[in-house]
Amino acid sequence: MKVLSVDGLTKRYENFALEGVSFSVKQGRIMGLIGKNGAGKTTTLKSILNLVTPDAGKVEMFGRDFRANETVCKQDIGVVLGGIDFYNHKRLSDITAVTKRFYTNWDEDAYQKYLKTFELVPSKRVKQLSSGMKVKYMLALALSHKARLLILDEPTSGLDPVSRDDLLGLFRQLVKDGERSILYSTHITSDLEKCADAITYIKDGKLLKSAETTAFIEAFQHLRIPTDKVRLSLEEIMIRTERSSYDVCSTIQRATTCGAPTTVRLHIPRYFGNSSRLPLWHGILVWVPGAIHHVHVRSRDQ
């Protein structure tokens, strides 16, 4: 059963467009939404939730049209989005008291359990929390009303490695009984390799691939080069898919008797071999017979 179905989701801005994104999340599964910063991950999630109005496309949750049944559907989802701040001087207990009124299935016992799990103190004020603790608090709220679908935007961002690993373990526990599903965006690809059942990849506002994790990784093995000894990881897949090259064009003065200027064009791949990467230098030194010259480096993407 599909708990979430996205079909042709489109949202256009002046300088960016999310175009025709389609994918689905099955019950009891974890789907990772990946892409570099600015690719459209957050726009996708906000469009799904109708926090921004899509220009086209259809979203279904639990077999219902989301727009036509938004109030009902939101009772069964838990959402954690980045960039949402609570009033800094309020205690967590005060925020919770207001939040739980919106959910008919609020589970106080579950909420208290997550407070202990995440080591959250209800009497603390929001301003006393670190970024990681704020994420944990939002997760505690999202998990405490028996949500069947969790939609999370960069939930592990700002967490230390131990807390992040604990959270990934919690995700696996939450879907273990087959009743909950999770869709979460991240740029930490190692997290997905630990817990994701499926992956959706968005590049420049367009869907590049959506598939079960094993099939997804297999689909990008054509990016391997002869020197690769092992299969490409998700991190390497993203790097090689997103990488660009540099064009260097500079007029340099050869040390010749005539002193005539010479234009030299260099093509420098951004990525070399299996692991070496070109630093994002502002310039490089180029040897030309008779002299060494500084050449400005400009990315093709610029």
N, C-alpha and C positions, 0 to 999 in steps of 0.2 A: 504494500500500500504506500502511495506517495502522500506524505504529510505537507509537502510544499511543491508546487509546480509553477515554474516561471516560463512564460512563453512570449518571445519577441519584445522584451522589456527595453524601452527606449526613453532616454531623457537627454534633451539637448540644452546646452548653455552656449553662451557667446563664443567661448574658447575651448569648449570640450563637449563631446557627445558620447553618450552610452548608446550603442546601436544594436538592437535586436538580440539581446542576451536571453538565452533559453537554457534551463537546466531543471533538475528535480532532485528532491531529497526524500529518500525512502524512510519508512518508519524504523526506528531502532538503529539508525546509522549516523555517522559523523561525516559531514562534508566540509572540507577546507576550501576556502575561497582565496586564491592567491593572485598576485600581480604586484608590480613595483609601485612605489608611491605615485599617486596621481593616475593610476590605471583605470580607476572607476569602481573599486571595491565598495567604498563607503556609499557612493552614489547608488550602486546596485542595492545595497541593504536598505537605504532610506527610501528608494523607489518601491521596493517590495512592501515596506511598512506604510507606504503612503505619507511619509513625512515630507517628501517632495512629490509633486504630482507628475507622474510619468506622461510623456507625450504619446506613447503607444505601448501596447503589450497587455498581457493578462496575468494575474497572479491568483492562484488557488491555494487555499490552506484547508487541510482536513476535508477535501472534496467540495469546499464551498468557494464561491467567488469572493475574494477578500474584500474588495471595495463594497460589494453589496451587503456583506456580513462582517464588517470591520469590528464592531463592538463585541460581537460574539467570539470572533476568532482571537481577539486580543486577550480574552480571558484564558486562553490555552497556550499563550506564548510568553516567554521570558526574554527580555531584550537588554543588552548592555552595549551602548554606543559610546565611542570616544568623544571627548569634548563636551560632555554633559557634567556640569558642576552643580552641587547643592549649595544652599546658603551656608557660607563658611562658619557662621556663629551658632548654627543649630546643632543640637546633639543628635546622634544617630537614632536614639530612641524616639525623638520627636518626629524625625523624617519617616521612620517606620510606621509610626502611629497614623500618619496621614496616608502613606502609600497603601497600606493593607486594606483601607476602606474601599479601594477600587476593585478588589478581587474577591469574588464570592467563594473561591476555593482556598483562601489563605490558610496556611498550615503553620500555626504558631510553634508547634513542637519542632517542625523542620527548620524554621527560622532560627530558633535557639540552638539547634544542632550546628547549623552553618556558622553561627556567631562563634561557637567554640572551635569549630574546625579551622576557621580563618583567623582565630585569635583577635576578634573584634570586641571592643569594649563599648557597650551601648551608651555609656555616659560621656564618651569622648565627643568633642566637637569636630566637625568636618575639617576645619583648618588645622587640626592636630594630626590628620592622616597623611601618610605619604601617598604618592601616586598609585603605588601597588596596593596599598590598603583600601584606597577608594574603589579600585577595580574589584577587590574582594567583597566590599560592602555591596556594590551594585549586583554582583553575582549572588550574594546571599538573598537579596530582594527578589531577583529573577527566579531563583530556585525554590522559593518558599510558597508558591501558590499552585503547585502541582502542574506546572507548565509541561505540555507535551512536545513543544518545539522551542529550542533556545536559539536565538539569533544574536551572535556576539561579534562585535567589531574590535579586533585586536585585543582580545581579553588577556593575553599573556604579556602584553607590552608593559614595561615598567616593573615586572616581577623579577626577583632574583632567581637564579637557576633552580634552587631547591623548591621554592614556592611554585615556580612554573611547572616543574616536574610533578609536584603534588596535584596541581590543577588538572594536568593532562590525565593523571590517574583517576581523578574525580570524574572527568568526562567519560572515561571508559566505564566506570561504575554506573553512571547515570543512564547509559544506553544499554547496559547489560541485560535488563529484563525485557528489552524490546518495546517499551512503552514510550520512551523519549527519543527525540532526534536532535541533532545539533548542527547548525550551520554557523561557521565562524571564519572570519577573514584574518589573515596573518601574513607577515612577510618573514616569519621565522620558520623556514621550511623544515628544519629538524623536528619541530613540534608535530608537523603533519605526518612525518614518517613514523612517529610513535603512536599516533592514535587515529588518523583519518582513514575512513573506509573508501572515500571517493574524493576527487579533487576537481574543482572548476577553476580554470585559468583565464583571467581577463587581461588583455593587452591592448593598451591605447583605446579603451572603451568598447572593445569587441571581444566576443567569446572566442578564445583560441582552442580550448579543449575542455570537455567535461566527461569524466569517466571514472570507473573504479580505480583505486590507487595503483594496483599492479598493471592494469591495462594502460593507465595514464603514463606511467614511467616507461613502459615498453614503447609507447608511441613516439617518444622523443629520443630513443637510442640511436637514431640516424645522425644525431649531432656528435656522436663519438668520432674521435680522430685516431689514426693508427697508433699513437703512443699511449692511448688509454688502456690500462690493464684491467680495469673493473667497469661495471655498469655505471652509468651516470646517476648520481643522486638527484633529488629534487633541487637542491641548491645549484648544482652544476647545470641542470636543465634550464633553470631560470636565468643564470648568468649567460649561458650561451644563446638563449633565445632573445634576451634583452640587449646583448652587447652591441656596441657600435664600433666603427673604426674611425681613425683620425686622418684627415687630409692636412698635410703640411705644405704650404706654398709660400715660399719666401724668395725674395730677390737678394742674393748674396754676392759679395764682391770677390771674385777669384783673384788670387795673387798671381796675376799674369802681367806681362809687360804692357799689354794694351789696357788693362784695368777695366775691361768691358763687363758690365753686370750680367749675371747669369741667373735665370729662374730655375729653381730646383723644386720638384714636386716629390714628396715622399708619401707613401701609403703605409701607415703603421697600424696593424691590427690592435684592437684594445685588449685582446686576449691571446696569450701565447701558450701553446702546449696544454698540459693537463691542469696546471695550477698557478703558473706565473701570470700575473696581471700587470699591465702597464700602469704605473702611478699616474694620477691626473696632474701631470706637470704643466706649468705655465709655458715652458719652453724646453728645448733640448739643445745640446751641442752637436753640431754636424761638422765632420772633418771634410774639408775640400783641399785638394793638393795645394799646399803652401800656406794654409791658414785654418783656424778653427772658428766657426761662426755660431752665434746664438740664433736659433730659429724659433719663432712663436708657433705654438701648437694650438690648432683649433679643431674641435670635434665636429664631425659631420652633422651631429644633432643640433649644433648651435646655430 
